[in-house]
Amino acid sequence: MAHFKKYTQVQTYSILDHDRRGHTEKRDHIDKTKTCNNYNLAEHSQDPYGFVKDKIDMSKKSGGRVNSRTVSLVSCIVTMPTTYDGDPREFFETVKEFLDMHFGADNCASAWVHVDEASQHLHYCVCPIEKKENGVLQFNAKKQLNRQYLETFHTELQDYCESRLGRSVEILNGATTDGNLTTKQLKKQQQKTNKLREEYDTLIDDYNNLVDDYNDLIEQVSTLRNTVARLESKLKQYSHIADDILDDQPSRITHENDGPEW
């Protein structure tokens, strides 16, 4: 899958500070002699953290729902393929164009390209905000990073880059501890993921059916218990009635064969 990550407002400062190589950045894998060559493709010069805060304020003023759990920033890392022999900046500009078409260029907080690490890569940070029909600006990372978008991201990004750059582009996902995957590897991995998801969905359906059957049995047991309780209650009532009838009967002994009493 694409290397996307979500951040709440309190988490945004650390990632934005890392992207621009702020004073808190102290990672050993960074070649500080090349840090000066990093560049930002964002279309504004505003401080990115202030940019995010302004977007949050705009959302609140428009009637949007924002709380401490709201995802106010999404980060996407795209690494330049090792097989790409074109201009790196042109490649990353094309990637940013592709991301801007989905998220909106006016929502991009920063788009730093790092050349001071092992592989050149783009850190695209954006506020996942959309304007509703009623004019409300609402953060909605779940909708913008839905399953369909993530599953087709690499394929569509590769097609877009090849169309715009006029050359073969084997897209890589963000750098991970397991290394980068080519599009072919990602497709194969996706096939396995889809199969596992189908098996998982089948298990969930089976589980839900068992739960339904269990609930039906519980309901039947409850109905039977209520029926037994009503019958026991009626039995007690009839027992009391029978006792009352017997108590009201006079104690008479008929002696048919006895003679007159003298």
C-alpha positions in Angstrom: 0.0 0.0 0.0 1.0 3.6 -0.4 2.9 5.1 2.5 0.1 7.3 3.9 -0.1 8.4 7.5 -2.7 10.4 9.5 -2.0 13.0 12.2 -4.2 14.9 14.7 -3.4 18.5 15.4 -1.1 17.8 18.3 0.9 15.3 16.2 1.4 17.6 13.2 4.2 19.6 14.5 6.7 16.7 14.7 6.2 15.5 11.1 6.2 19.1 9.7 9.3 19.8 11.6 11.0 16.7 10.3 10.0 17.5 6.7 11.6 21.0 6.8 14.5 19.8 8.9 13.7 21.8 11.9 15.7 22.2 15.1 14.2 19.0 16.5 15.6 16.8 13.6 18.5 14.7 14.9 18.3 11.5 12.9 21.6 9.8 12.0 20.6 8.6 8.5 20.4 12.2 7.3 23.4 13.6 5.4 23.4 17.2 6.7 25.8 18.3 4.0 23.0 17.7 1.5 20.2 19.2 3.5 20.6 22.6 1.9 19.5 21.0 -1.4 16.1 19.9 -0.1 13.3 22.0 -1.6 9.6 22.6 -1.0 7.1 22.4 -3.9 4.2 23.9 -1.9 2.5 26.9 -3.7 2.7 29.1 -0.6 5.4 30.3 1.7 3.4 30.2 4.9 4.7 28.3 7.9 3.1 24.8 7.5 2.1 24.4 11.1 0.4 27.8 10.9 -1.2 26.7 7.7 -2.8 23.7 9.4 -4.0 25.9 12.3 -5.6 28.3 9.8 -7.4 25.5 8.1 -8.7 24.2 11.4 -10.0 27.7 12.3 -11.6 28.0 8.9 -13.4 24.7 9.4 -14.7 25.7 12.8 -16.0 29.1 11.6 -17.8 27.4 8.7 -19.6 25.0 11.1 -17.2 22.1 10.7 -16.8 19.5 13.5 -13.2 19.5 14.8 -12.0 17.9 18.1 -8.8 16.5 19.5 -9.3 13.2 17.6 -9.8 14.9 14.2 -7.2 14.0 11.6 -6.0 17.4 10.5 -3.1 16.3 8.4 -2.3 13.4 6.0 1.3 12.6 5.0 2.2 10.7 1.8 5.8 9.6 1.0 6.7 8.8 -2.6 10.2 7.6 -3.4 11.7 8.2 -6.8 12.3 4.9 -8.7 16.0 3.9 -8.9 15.3 3.1 -12.6 14.1 6.6 -13.3 16.6 8.5 -15.5 14.7 11.7 -16.0 14.9 15.0 -14.1 14.1 14.4 -10.4 12.4 17.7 -9.8 10.1 17.1 -12.8 9.2 13.7 -11.4 8.3 15.1 -8.0 6.3 18.0 -9.5 4.3 15.5 -11.5 3.6 13.4 -8.4 2.5 16.5 -6.5 0.2 17.4 -9.5 -1.4 13.9 -9.1 -1.9 14.3 -5.4 -3.2 17.8 -5.7 -5.9 16.6 -8.1 -7.3 14.4 -5.3 -6.7 16.5 -2.2 -6.7 20.1 -3.7 -3.6 22.2 -4.1 -5.0 24.8 -1.8 -5.0 22.2 1.0 -1.3 21.3 0.7 0.6 22.4 3.8 4.0 21.4 2.5 5.6 19.2 -0.2 9.3 18.8 0.8 11.6 16.8 -1.4 14.5 15.2 0.6 17.7 14.6 -1.2 19.8 14.2 2.0 18.7 10.6 2.6 19.5 7.3 0.8 16.7 7.7 -1.7 15.2 11.0 -2.9 11.6 11.1 -1.9 8.6 13.5 -1.5 6.9 14.3 1.7 3.5 15.5 0.7 1.5 16.9 3.7 -2.1 18.0 3.1 -5.2 18.9 5.2 -7.9 16.3 4.3 -10.6 18.9 4.1 -13.5 19.2 1.7 -16.3 21.8 1.1 -19.8 20.4 1.5 -22.8 21.6 -0.5 -23.9 23.7 2.5 -20.6 25.5 2.5 -19.2 23.7 5.6 -15.4 22.9 5.4 -15.1 19.5 7.0 -12.0 17.4 7.7 -12.7 13.9 6.4 -9.5 11.8 6.1 -11.5 8.5 6.1 -13.4 9.5 3.0 -10.4 10.8 1.1 -8.2 7.8 2.0 -10.9 5.2 1.3 -10.0 1.6 0.3 -10.5 2.1 -3.4 -8.2 5.1 -3.6 -5.4 3.3 -1.7 -5.7 0.1 -3.7 -5.4 1.9 -7.0 -3.0 4.6 -5.9 0.3 3.1 -7.3 -1.2 2.0 -10.6 -2.9 5.3 -11.3 0.1 7.3 -10.2 2.3 5.3 -12.5 0.0 5.8 -15.4 -0.3 9.5 -14.8 3.5 10.0 -14.5 4.2 8.0 -17.6 1.6 10.0 -19.5 3.0 13.4 -18.3 6.7 12.6 -18.4 6.6 10.5 -21.6 8.8 7.7 -20.3 8.6 4.5 -18.3 8.1 5.1 -14.6 8.2 2.2 -12.1 6.6 3.8 -9.1 7.9 2.9 -5.6 6.0 3.4 -2.4 7.4 5.2 0.6 10.7 3.9 2.2 9.9 1.2 4.7 12.0 -1.1 6.9 11.3 -3.9 4.5 12.5 -2.0 1.5 10.7 -0.6 -1.5 8.3 -2.6 -3.7 7.9 -2.2 -7.4 4.4 -2.0 -8.9 4.5 -5.6 -10.0 5.4 -6.7 -6.5 2.7 -4.5 -5.1 0.1 -6.1 -7.4 1.2 -9.5 -6.3 1.0 -8.5 -2.7 -2.4 -6.9 -3.3 -3.7 -10.2 -4.8 -2.7 -12.0 -1.6 -4.2 -9.2 0.5 -7.5 -9.4 -1.5 -7.6 -13.2 -1.0 -7.0 -12.8 2.8 -9.7 -10.1 2.9 -12.2 -12.5 1.2 -11.4 -15.2 3.7 -11.7 -12.7 6.5 -15.1 -11.5 5.2 -16.3 -15.1 4.9 -15.3 -15.8 8.5 -17.0 -12.6 9.7 -20.2 -13.7 7.8 -20.0 -17.2 9.5 -19.5 -15.6 12.9 -22.4 -13.2 12.4 -24.6 -16.2 11.4 -23.6 -18.1 14.5 -24.3 -15.0 16.6 -27.8 -14.7 15.1 -28.5 -18.4 15.7 -27.3 -18.0 19.3 -29.5 -15.0 19.9 -32.5 -16.9 18.4 -31.8 -19.7 20.9 -31.5 -17.3 23.8 -34.8 -15.7 22.7 -36.5 -19.1 22.5 -35.2 -20.1 26.0 -36.4 -16.8 27.4 -39.9 -17.4 25.8 -40.0 -20.9 27.3 -39.0 -19.7 30.7 -41.8 -17.1 30.6 -44.3 -19.7 29.5 -43.3 -22.0 32.3 -43.5 -19.1 34.8 -47.0 -18.3 33.6 -48.1 -21.9 33.9 -46.7 -22.2 37.4 -48.5 -19.1 38.4 -51.8 -20.3 37.0 -51.2 -23.7 38.7 -50.8 -22.0 42.1 -53.9 -20.0 41.5 -55.9 -23.1 40.6 -54.5 -24.9 43.6 -55.6 -22.1 46.0 -59.1 -22.1 44.3 -59.4 -25.9 44.8 -58.3 -25.6 48.5 -60.9 -22.8 49.0 -63.7 -25.0 47.4 -62.8 -28.0 49.6 -62.8 -25.8 52.7 -66.3 -24.4 52.0 -67.9 -28.0 51.6 -69.8 -29.2 54.8 -68.6 -32.3 56.4 -71.4 -34.7 55.9 -71.5 -38.4 56.5 -74.5 -40.3 55.3 -75.3 -43.5 57.0 -77.8 -45.1 54.7 -78.1 -48.3 56.7 -78.3 -46.8 60.2 -81.6 -46.9 62.1 -83.2 -44.0 63.9 -81.2 -42.4 66.6 -82.7 -42.9 70.1 
